[in-house]
Amino acid sequence: MRMLRLLPLLQSALRLVLPLWWALFGMAPALSQTPAAEVVTPQVRATLVAHAPQGVQAGQPLWVGLVLNHQPEWHTYWQNPGDSGLPTALEWRLPKGVTVTEMLWPLPQKLRLGEWVNYGFEGQVTLVVPLKLSDAAIQANPASIPIGLTAHWLVCRTECIPQSAEFQLSLPVQDRSNHIDPRVQATLENQPHMFTGTASARIEQGHLVLKGTGWPAEAVGQKVSIFPEQNEVIAAPAETHPRARTAWQNDTWQARLPLSDLRSTEPRQLSWWWVVGEGAQRRAWHVQTQVQGDWPPLPVPGAQSSGQDATDSLADRKSTRLNSSHIPLSRMPSSA
């Protein structure tokens, strides 16, 4: 039980220490080897790819994608990792006149480990970043555009391993034919739509009540999976939490969600992904809500919530996730 009271502090330490670990140690194995378009570890095969439907030209749409193929039982994390973990981070090395914009995240899954719920990815996933080429970039690099990337990810099963790798990709400028990558295309096609109905959020008796009216007809009545973009505001299980309640009435959906025991903020605006469907039929909507009502007092760090029936075994499982180790990367030749 003593360990349980320390969990909020240990979880915060995980989020602070791992980026520092990456900065100091994570790149060391990669720097000693020539960057390639593909990197392999025992847990993940990572490949940097390009998607250029109109060819590599200034002013034409162009995307690069980091394809992560996870070994069975291993996963990496979404922009909000949930109860534990860290999102994959990308650092670009680009010639002058080439710019990237915000990453386009794929639809996440809820991943369970005991009583923990994380948001992330298993199997194959492709993280996509839009790329912009200027005329100056083409003139300075008439044959090909070099794209360099250092990627950091935390891959977990019951243990977690921080990994970093360097990638290099050459985009042929002279080749005006289209380059279609179906993995990038799939991520683009499954980006969340903007919710065009009305959405609200309010604080009510220690819960956050979400409400959405004006859903598309094909979504009405379906189970809605909730993914908040902000971490540690609501309890990570969201609609699957034992104290959560959801209901439909015509085209109006409402969810009553417990707040996170680790909450340290009182935000007045929250962003969400509301997801319906299963497998390849999943569809998502991006929703922004203003928060109405008064937040309850912030939880005291280290205090145990009343009525919580936690066990030392759960604490042991959670602390195991914090004992991360780092392994060197092995490389495979870039596929032509």
PLY file of the C-alpha trace (Angstrom):
ply
format ascii 1.0
element vertex 336
property float x
property float y
property float z
element edge 335
property int vertex1
property int vertex2
end_header
0.00 0.00 0.00
2.93 2.29 0.61
3.96 1.77 -3.00
0.44 2.67 -4.15
0.63 6.05 -2.47
3.80 6.79 -4.45
2.32 5.90 -7.86
1.36 9.44 -8.91
4.92 10.61 -8.21
6.44 7.61 -9.99
4.26 8.13 -13.03
5.28 11.80 -13.22
8.91 10.74 -12.92
8.47 8.40 -15.89
7.31 11.25 -18.11
10.21 13.47 -16.99
13.07 10.98 -16.95
12.54 9.20 -20.27
12.90 12.29 -22.50
16.12 13.10 -20.62
17.26 9.49 -21.10
16.64 9.80 -24.84
18.56 13.07 -25.01
21.58 11.69 -23.15
21.72 8.03 -24.21
18.99 7.15 -26.67
20.77 8.27 -29.84
24.22 6.82 -29.04
23.79 3.48 -30.85
22.26 5.15 -33.91
24.93 7.82 -34.32
27.61 5.19 -34.85
25.84 3.80 -37.93
24.76 5.22 -41.28
21.10 6.28 -41.21
18.84 4.10 -43.35
15.19 4.07 -44.35
14.51 1.03 -42.15
15.50 0.16 -38.58
14.78 -3.09 -36.77
14.75 -3.89 -33.05
13.50 -7.09 -31.41
10.21 -5.28 -30.70
9.64 -2.96 -33.69
10.42 -2.73 -37.40
10.35 0.99 -38.33
10.38 2.27 -41.91
10.41 5.84 -43.26
8.34 6.15 -46.45
7.10 8.90 -48.77
3.66 9.48 -50.30
3.67 11.86 -53.29
0.54 11.43 -55.45
1.66 14.24 -57.82
5.36 13.47 -57.69
8.02 15.35 -55.75
7.36 18.92 -56.87
7.11 22.33 -55.25
3.58 23.17 -54.22
2.27 19.61 -54.66
0.92 17.48 -51.79
3.59 15.37 -50.15
3.65 13.33 -46.96
6.23 11.25 -45.16
5.25 8.40 -42.88
6.96 6.43 -40.14
5.61 2.89 -40.36
5.89 0.97 -37.07
5.38 -2.78 -37.22
5.16 -4.09 -33.66
5.99 -7.62 -32.64
3.04 -9.44 -31.01
2.13 -8.15 -27.53
4.23 -4.96 -27.93
2.81 -1.46 -28.42
3.76 2.22 -28.72
1.71 5.26 -27.77
-0.69 7.91 -29.09
-0.30 11.67 -28.48
-2.03 11.13 -25.10
-0.61 7.83 -23.83
-3.26 7.30 -21.17
-2.29 5.86 -17.79
1.38 5.43 -18.68
3.88 5.76 -21.50
5.09 8.51 -23.83
4.06 9.51 -27.36
6.46 8.89 -30.23
8.53 12.03 -30.94
10.00 13.00 -34.33
12.96 15.33 -34.93
13.51 16.29 -38.56
16.72 17.20 -40.46
15.62 19.05 -43.60
17.31 21.18 -46.27
16.43 24.84 -46.52
13.04 25.41 -48.08
11.55 22.14 -46.81
9.14 22.38 -43.88
6.96 19.96 -41.94
3.68 20.66 -40.20
1.88 18.93 -37.32
1.86 15.13 -37.19
-1.35 13.39 -38.28
-1.96 10.69 -35.68
-3.78 7.47 -36.61
-6.83 6.32 -34.66
-5.62 4.88 -31.33
-6.76 1.79 -29.47
-7.43 1.33 -25.77
-4.79 -1.08 -24.47
-5.32 -2.75 -21.10
-2.74 -4.03 -18.63
-4.47 -5.03 -15.42
-6.31 -1.92 -14.24
-4.21 0.34 -16.44
-5.62 1.67 -19.72
-3.24 3.16 -22.28
-3.92 4.76 -25.66
-1.68 3.47 -28.41
-0.99 1.09 -31.25
-0.38 -2.60 -31.82
0.34 -4.41 -35.07
1.13 -1.96 -37.89
0.61 1.79 -37.61
1.77 4.72 -39.75
2.50 8.15 -38.28
2.13 10.76 -41.04
3.63 14.24 -41.37
2.80 16.69 -44.20
5.85 18.06 -46.03
6.09 21.30 -48.01
8.69 21.93 -50.71
9.52 25.43 -51.94
10.91 26.32 -55.38
14.16 27.23 -53.63
14.42 23.72 -52.17
14.01 22.17 -55.61
16.58 24.52 -57.16
19.11 23.79 -54.41
18.52 20.03 -54.68
17.78 19.38 -58.38
18.32 15.60 -58.23
16.81 14.58 -54.90
15.62 16.00 -51.58
17.33 14.47 -48.53
15.00 13.84 -45.58
16.55 13.02 -42.21
14.68 11.92 -39.10
15.53 10.99 -35.54
12.60 9.15 -33.98
12.08 8.32 -30.30
9.49 5.81 -29.15
8.64 3.92 -25.99
7.71 0.32 -26.75
6.00 -1.67 -24.00
4.65 -5.09 -23.18
4.68 -5.61 -19.41
8.06 -3.86 -19.39
8.94 -0.68 -21.32
11.98 0.01 -23.49
12.86 3.53 -24.75
14.33 3.35 -28.26
15.75 5.93 -30.67
16.75 5.58 -34.31
17.97 7.68 -37.22
16.46 7.47 -40.69
17.44 8.87 -44.07
15.21 9.04 -47.14
15.96 10.50 -50.59
13.06 11.93 -52.60
13.85 11.89 -56.38
12.98 15.27 -57.88
13.50 14.26 -61.52
10.93 11.48 -61.25
7.57 13.22 -61.80
5.54 10.02 -61.55
3.27 9.57 -58.58
4.46 7.64 -55.53
1.54 6.12 -53.63
2.11 4.44 -50.29
-1.06 2.62 -49.18
-0.05 2.77 -45.50
0.18 6.56 -45.57
-3.00 6.74 -47.63
-4.86 4.67 -45.04
-3.86 7.04 -42.22
-4.94 10.06 -44.29
-8.30 8.50 -45.14
-8.98 7.67 -41.49
-8.27 11.08 -40.01
-11.06 12.29 -37.72
-13.78 14.50 -39.19
-14.72 17.75 -37.51
-17.85 17.25 -35.45
-20.48 19.49 -37.05
-23.10 19.10 -34.33
-23.05 20.82 -30.95
-20.85 19.56 -28.12
-20.58 20.54 -24.48
-18.71 19.55 -21.32
-19.56 20.38 -17.73
-18.29 19.44 -14.29
-20.92 17.73 -12.16
-20.34 16.09 -8.76
-16.76 15.02 -9.41
-17.47 13.85 -12.95
-17.16 15.39 -16.40
-20.37 15.17 -18.43
-19.92 15.18 -22.21
-22.83 15.77 -24.56
-22.99 15.70 -28.33
-26.08 16.51 -30.43
-26.43 16.23 -34.20
-24.50 13.04 -34.87
-24.48 11.63 -38.41
-27.23 9.06 -38.90
-24.77 6.18 -39.39
-23.25 6.82 -35.94
-26.45 7.19 -33.91
-26.88 4.42 -31.36
-23.37 3.02 -31.72
-20.88 2.62 -28.90
-18.64 5.69 -28.69
-15.00 5.28 -27.64
-13.59 8.44 -26.04
-9.96 9.57 -26.43
-9.07 12.90 -24.77
-6.09 14.73 -26.25
-5.16 16.13 -22.82
-3.58 13.69 -20.40
-4.70 13.06 -16.81
-7.96 15.03 -16.91
-10.45 12.18 -16.97
-9.76 8.62 -15.82
-8.07 6.88 -18.77
-10.64 4.06 -19.13
-13.15 6.81 -20.04
-16.43 5.20 -21.15
-15.21 1.75 -20.01
-14.64 2.88 -16.41
-16.93 1.08 -13.90
-18.34 4.44 -12.76
-18.86 5.81 -16.27
-22.35 6.08 -17.76
-23.30 6.64 -21.41
-26.67 6.93 -23.15
-28.28 7.82 -26.50
-31.52 9.75 -26.99
-32.33 10.23 -30.66
-29.22 11.90 -32.16
-27.92 13.07 -28.77
-25.22 11.12 -26.95
-24.13 11.77 -23.37
-21.29 10.37 -21.25
-20.64 10.84 -17.53
-16.92 10.24 -16.90
-14.89 10.03 -13.66
-12.06 12.52 -13.31
-8.45 11.36 -13.12
-6.91 10.79 -9.69
-3.72 12.33 -11.13
-5.34 15.53 -12.39
-3.10 18.57 -11.89
-4.88 21.14 -14.09
-8.29 22.81 -14.40
-8.61 23.31 -18.16
-11.42 25.39 -19.61
-11.14 23.82 -23.07
-10.73 20.14 -23.92
-10.19 18.34 -27.23
-11.47 14.84 -27.93
-11.57 12.08 -30.50
-14.96 10.36 -30.49
-14.70 7.01 -32.30
-17.44 4.61 -33.43
-17.27 1.25 -35.19
-14.82 -1.64 -35.06
-11.70 -2.60 -37.01
-11.47 -1.16 -40.51
-14.96 0.33 -40.14
-13.96 2.74 -37.37
-14.77 6.42 -37.89
-13.71 9.33 -35.70
-14.74 12.92 -35.05
-12.53 15.64 -33.60
-14.41 17.63 -30.97
-13.54 20.72 -28.94
-15.54 21.62 -25.86
-15.58 24.50 -23.43
-15.74 23.23 -19.85
-18.58 24.66 -17.77
-18.84 24.47 -13.99
-16.33 24.46 -11.16
-13.59 21.88 -11.00
-13.32 20.05 -7.66
-10.16 20.59 -5.60
-7.06 19.05 -7.15
-6.10 15.63 -5.77
-3.35 15.67 -3.15
-0.22 13.90 -4.57
0.25 10.53 -2.90
-3.22 10.46 -1.34
-5.40 7.41 -1.92
-8.91 8.02 -3.21
-11.68 7.07 -0.78
-13.40 3.82 -1.61
-10.49 2.64 -3.76
-9.87 -1.08 -3.35
-6.33 -1.28 -4.73
-3.91 -4.10 -4.17
-0.17 -4.36 -3.72
-0.04 -6.60 -6.78
-1.45 -3.78 -8.90
1.14 -1.44 -7.48
3.85 -3.95 -8.33
2.60 -4.23 -11.91
2.57 -0.46 -12.28
6.05 -0.03 -10.80
7.33 -2.70 -13.20
6.39 -0.38 -16.08
8.75 2.23 -14.66
11.80 -0.05 -14.73
12.72 0.76 -18.33
15.88 -0.51 -19.95
17.56 0.57 -23.17
18.76 -1.78 -25.88
20.94 -1.06 -28.94
19.36 -1.01 -32.38
20.14 -3.36 -35.24
19.73 -2.14 -38.81
18.58 -3.67 -42.05
19.40 -2.28 -45.50
16.99 0.25 -46.92
14.50 -1.30 -49.29
14.75 0.25 -52.72
0 1
1 2
2 3
3 4
4 5
5 6
6 7
7 8
8 9
9 10
10 11
11 12
12 13
13 14
14 15
15 16
16 17
17 18
18 19
19 20
20 21
21 22
22 23
23 24
24 25
25 26
26 27
27 28
28 29
29 30
30 31
31 32
32 33
33 34
34 35
35 36
36 37
37 38
38 39
39 40
40 41
41 42
42 43
43 44
44 45
45 46
46 47
47 48
48 49
49 50
50 51
51 52
52 53
53 54
54 55
55 56
56 57
57 58
58 59
59 60
60 61
61 62
62 63
63 64
64 65
65 66
66 67
67 68
68 69
69 70
70 71
71 72
72 73
73 74
74 75
75 76
76 77
77 78
78 79
79 80
80 81
81 82
82 83
83 84
84 85
85 86
86 87
87 88
88 89
89 90
90 91
91 92
92 93
93 94
94 95
95 96
96 97
97 98
98 99
99 100
100 101
101 102
102 103
103 104
104 105
105 106
106 107
107 108
108 109
109 110
110 111
111 112
112 113
113 114
114 115
115 116
116 117
117 118
118 119
119 120
120 121
121 122
122 123
123 124
124 125
125 126
126 127
127 128
128 129
129 130
130 131
131 132
132 133
133 134
134 135
135 136
136 137
137 138
138 139
139 140
140 141
141 142
142 143
143 144
144 145
145 146
146 147
147 148
148 149
149 150
150 151
151 152
152 153
153 154
154 155
155 156
156 157
157 158
158 159
159 160
160 161
161 162
162 163
163 164
164 165
165 166
166 167
167 168
168 169
169 170
170 171
171 172
172 173
173 174
174 175
175 176
176 177
177 178
178 179
179 180
180 181
181 182
182 183
183 184
184 185
185 186
186 187
187 188
188 189
189 190
190 191
191 192
192 193
193 194
194 195
195 196
196 197
197 198
198 199
199 200
200 201
201 202
202 203
203 204
204 205
205 206
206 207
207 208
208 209
209 210
210 211
211 212
212 213
213 214
214 215
215 216
216 217
217 218
218 219
219 220
220 221
221 222
222 223
223 224
224 225
225 226
226 227
227 228
228 229
229 230
230 231
231 232
232 233
233 234
234 235
235 236
236 237
237 238
238 239
239 240
240 241
241 242
242 243
243 244
244 245
245 246
246 247
247 248
248 249
249 250
250 251
251 252
252 253
253 254
254 255
255 256
256 257
257 258
258 259
259 260
260 261
261 262
262 263
263 264
264 265
265 266
266 267
267 268
268 269
269 270
270 271
271 272
272 273
273 274
274 275
275 276
276 277
277 278
278 279
279 280
280 281
281 282
282 283
283 284
284 285
285 286
286 287
287 288
288 289
289 290
290 291
291 292
292 293
293 294
294 295
295 296
296 297
297 298
298 299
299 300
300 301
301 302
302 303
303 304
304 305
305 306
306 307
307 308
308 309
309 310
310 311
311 312
312 313
313 314
314 315
315 316
316 317
317 318
318 319
319 320
320 321
321 322
322 323
323 324
324 325
325 326
326 327
327 328
328 329
329 330
330 331
331 332
332 333
333 334
334 335
